[in-house]
Amino acid sequence: MQIRFLVLFLIVMGCEKSTKDTSLEIWDSMTIDASAYNSTVAQTSGKPQITAFGDSLKPGMKYIAVSRDLLRKGLKHNTPVVIEGFEGVYLVKDKMHRKWRNHIDIYMGKDIEAAKEWGRRTVCIDYKLSKEAIRKATKK
C-alpha cells in the first residue's frame, strides 16, 4: 500500500510544472518621520503633477516621497513600502528636498484637509529591498 502511494505521488509530482517564484524577497523596516503632501503648486515645484523621478501623480494613487538619505538605504524609485496605520502597499515615486532627513511624505492627492489632519507623525515602515541591495548585503 505504501509503495503504491509513493509511486502515485512521484507520478503526479513529476508531471506538475513548477510555477514557484524562486526570486529572493527580503523586507526591512525602520522608524521614520512622516507627513503628507498634495498636488498643489504651493507644496511642490511648478509642475505639481510630476514627481522628481518624472512620474505623473494622480489622486488616489498610493505613492510616497522619500528624503534623499533614504534612497541610499534602499528606498529607491518604485520600492514597495507598507506604512504603519495605512492599508495597502505604497510605491516610492518622488524624492524630497535635500534638507529633509529620515522622512517620508505620503501623497494624499488634492485632499488638503486629510493631509493637515494627518499632520506629522513617527511611524514604522516596511520596505522591500532591491535585488541589488540584497546582493550587496550578502557579499559582506
Long-range contacts (C-beta under 8 A, 24 or more apart in sequence): 23-131, 24-131, 24-134, 25-128, 26-128, 26-129, 26-134, 26-137, 27-126, 27-127, 27-128, 27-129, 28-74, 28-126, 28-127, 28-129, 29-124, 29-125, 29-126, 29-127, 30-73, 30-124, 30-125, 30-127, 31-122, 31-123, 31-124, 31-125, 32-70, 32-102, 32-103, 32-104, 32-122, 32-123, 32-125, 33-102, 33-103, 33-104, 33-120, 33-121, 33-122, 34-83, 34-103, 34-104, 34-105, 34-106, 34-120, 34-121, 34-122, 34-123, 34-125, 35-103, 35-104, 35-105, 35-106, 35-115, 35-118, 35-119, 35-120, 35-121, 36-105, 36-106, 36-107, 36-108, 36-114, 36-115, 36-116, 36-118, 36-119, 37-65, 37-105, 37-106, 37-107, 37-108, 37-115, 38-107, 38-108, 38-109, 38-110, 38-111, 38-112, 38-115, 39-107, 39-109, 39-110, 40-110, 40-112, 51-93, 51-94, 51-95, 52-94, 52-95, 53-77, 53-93, 53-94, 53-95, 55-93, 55-94, 57-93, 57-94, 57-107, 57-109, 58-109, 59-109, 59-110, 59-111, 60-109, 61-93, 61-107, 61-109, 62-86, 62-88, 62-89, 62-90, 62-91, 62-107, 63-90, 63-91, 63-92, 63-93, 63-94, 63-107, 64-90, 64-91, 64-92, 64-93, 64-94, 64-104, 64-105, 64-106, 64-107, 65-92, 65-93, 65-94, 65-95, 65-96, 65-104, 65-105, 65-107, 66-92, 66-94, 66-95, 66-96, 66-103, 66-104, 66-105, 67-95, 67-96, 67-100, 67-101, 67-102, 67-103, 67-104, 68-95, 68-96, 68-98, 68-100, 69-101, 69-102, 70-102, 70-103, 70-104, 71-95, 74-127, 74-129, 74-130, 74-133, 75-127, 76-130, 79-127, 79-128, 79-130, 80-127, 80-128, 81-125, 81-126, 81-127, 81-128, 82-125, 82-126, 82-127, 83-123, 83-125, 84-123, 84-124, 84-125, 85-121, 85-123
